[in-house]
Amino acid sequence: MLLEGIRILDLTRLLPGAYGTLLLADLGAKVLKVELDELSPRTCEPFNLGVKKKGYPWSWMKKGVPYYCVHRAIWHEIMAIKKSGVPIKITDFSDDPSNPCRWYFYKSKEAIPEEFYTRLGLKKETEAKKEIK
């Protein structure tokens, strides 16, 4: 096999990393997967991310969102909606710092729930609304 004799140490936590190492294993690499029993919350060591004290549209109207995480609301959601009418990647931010965030991708813009717009202070624009303008 193409990668026979190659050893890979997999320290990934999310699906893209696991999928990548699966592909390498399929090509013959020997993969050692290391899984951590517990990961530090994003607001603790070693991350120590500062957090928002109030909820804003660019923090999904939630307080306690780390400053680092607001780029997801701004770039992946708000700016994308203002440019094309739909978010690129929807982040489901967990209020529990020890839980990871989830990302949602929808096959059609019609399938995106209204709540993902209203939490940003925006309204979902439908085709009917566009025709009226």
C-alpha positions in Angstrom: 0.0 0.0 0.0 1.0 3.6 -0.6 1.6 4.6 3.0 2.7 1.2 4.4 5.3 1.7 7.1 4.2 5.3 7.9 2.9 5.9 11.5 0.3 8.6 12.3 -0.4 10.0 15.7 -4.0 11.2 15.6 -4.7 13.9 18.3 -7.8 15.3 16.5 -11.1 15.9 18.3 -13.5 16.7 15.5 -14.9 14.8 12.5 -12.7 16.3 9.8 -9.5 15.2 11.6 -10.9 11.7 12.2 -11.9 11.4 8.6 -8.5 12.6 7.4 -6.7 9.9 9.5 -9.2 7.3 8.3 -8.2 8.1 4.7 -4.5 7.8 5.7 -5.2 4.4 7.3 -7.1 3.3 4.2 -3.9 4.0 2.3 -1.9 1.7 4.6 -0.6 4.0 7.4 -0.7 2.8 10.9 -2.8 5.2 12.9 -2.6 5.6 16.7 -5.7 7.5 17.9 -5.3 9.3 21.2 -8.6 10.4 22.9 -8.6 12.7 25.9 -11.1 11.7 28.6 -11.8 15.3 29.4 -10.9 18.5 27.6 -10.5 21.8 29.5 -13.3 24.2 29.2 -12.6 27.1 26.7 -12.6 29.6 29.6 -10.0 27.7 31.7 -6.4 26.7 31.2 -4.8 26.5 28.7 -7.2 28.6 26.7 -8.3 31.3 29.2 -10.6 33.0 26.6 -12.2 36.2 27.8 -16.0 36.3 27.6 -18.7 38.8 26.7 -20.6 40.1 29.8 -23.8 40.9 27.8 -25.6 39.4 24.9 -25.3 41.1 21.5 -26.5 40.1 18.0 -22.9 39.3 17.1 -22.7 36.9 20.1 -26.0 35.1 19.3 -27.7 37.3 22.0 -25.9 35.3 24.6 -23.6 36.4 27.4 -20.5 34.4 28.3 -19.4 33.9 24.7 -15.6 34.1 24.4 -14.3 37.0 22.4 -12.6 34.5 20.0 -15.9 32.8 19.2 -17.7 35.9 18.0 -15.9 35.7 14.6 -18.2 32.8 13.8 -21.3 34.8 14.3 -19.8 37.8 12.4 -18.1 36.1 9.4 -20.0 32.8 9.0 -23.4 34.1 9.7 -24.1 37.9 9.8 -21.9 38.9 6.9 -22.9 35.9 4.8 -26.6 36.7 5.4 -26.1 40.3 4.5 -24.2 39.4 1.3 -26.2 36.3 0.1 -29.2 36.0 2.3 -28.0 32.8 4.0 -25.4 31.9 6.5 -22.4 29.9 5.4 -22.0 27.8 8.6 -24.4 28.0 11.5 -22.8 27.7 15.0 -24.8 26.3 17.8 -22.9 27.8 20.7 -23.1 25.8 23.9 -23.7 27.8 27.2 -21.6 25.2 29.0 -17.9 26.0 28.4 -17.0 22.3 28.7 -19.2 21.4 25.7 -18.0 22.0 22.2 -19.9 24.1 19.7 -21.9 22.4 16.9 -21.9 23.5 13.3 -24.9 23.1 11.0 -25.0 23.0 7.3 -28.2 23.0 5.3 -28.8 21.7 1.8 -31.3 24.4 1.0 -31.8 27.9 2.3 -35.5 27.1 2.8 -34.6 24.5 5.4 -32.8 26.9 7.7 -35.0 27.7 10.7 -36.0 31.3 11.4 -34.4 31.1 14.9 -30.9 31.1 13.3 -31.7 34.6 11.9 -33.6 36.1 14.8 -30.8 35.3 17.3 -28.6 37.6 15.2 -31.2 40.4 15.1 -32.0 39.6 11.5 -35.1 38.2 9.6 -35.1 35.3 7.2 -35.8 36.6 3.7 -38.0 34.3 1.7 -38.4 34.3 -2.1 -42.0 35.7 -1.7 -40.5 38.7 0.3 -37.9 39.3 -2.4 -40.5 39.4 -5.2 -42.5 42.1 -3.3 -39.6 44.5 -3.0 
